[in-house]
Amino acid sequence: MRIPRRLAALLAAATALATVWTAAPAAADELPTYSYLSGLAAQVTAPGSSPPGANVPGCKPSREHPEPVVLLHGLSNDTITWNTLAPVLAGAGFCVFSLTFGTGALGPIGSVGPAPESARQIAAFIDRVRAETGAAKVDLVGHSMGGAIPFYYLRNLGGIPAIDDYIALAAPLHGATLSGTAAPFTVVLEQLGVRGQAEESCGPCQFSPGTAFLAELNPDPAIAPEIEFTTIVSRYDQIATPYTTGQLTGPNVRNVVLQDLCATDYTEHFELTADPVAVREILNTLDPAHAAPADCAVVLPYIGPVG
């Protein structure tokens, strides 16, 4: 009975938050809400809108922050995923851009379609951002599949010269077991005779361990020694499992485990993009001249910091 009660509490909190949320997203200069629920509320009140501080027309990178930041969601969209991080980055002086890519049968939810097609949409968007801002390179921040798909862009679509920093949050770089549910799901697809079709057309299916797409993705940072890679993962991730799937190896890689910085951070997969420790580490990566230690607090799944 404990799990249903927790789910009921989370749904009640999300409903309450959506009820009191304003009809439009918060301005970038307002204090962000470090909670995944705030992104859900933004989707309810202003579906499909850019997160606050993102996609501002005419934004030109400053001398201090010459690379625009491109935010890439996972099995979600940019409204939900970046409601916290986008205004934080904008408030710190970055030009911030986001998009929803790979939509399909799930309506406003992206990363549904084939990952290579998502990568092509990302490539076109990065080209547009560079053209509009005059920047030679961009910094990438991707969550879940949005942190893994860009490797296809680097390896297959000529994206290496366009990227400076590459930050991946809970990315299934080496495949995701989904807390043990991926294997039974694959068996069901095989029994139905549609596994091959699913692995060609379904983005999430392509990140099941052992797929041909993962072999092609081959996320080896050595292909781009000039790019600085940062991974941020949580030991309590329930989607990109094992959590080490979100880590890389190489001299141009920094791997961050949230609980090594804050033992009371219980962030799971979805809260990660709004987690205050993760947000601080992103800022430290993109602006090392002003790096600061993260404030440790009790952070709960979905809800965020408490106390």
Helices and strands as residue ranges (DSSP letters): H 2-20, H 36-45, E 69-72, H 78-81, H 85-91, E 96-99, H 115-133, E 138-143, H 145-148, H 150-156, G 160-162, E 163-169, G 178-180, H 182-192, H 195-201, G 204-207, H 212-217, G 221-223, E 228-233, G 243-246, E 253-257, H 258-261, G 271-274, H 276-286, G 288-290, E 298-300, E 304-306
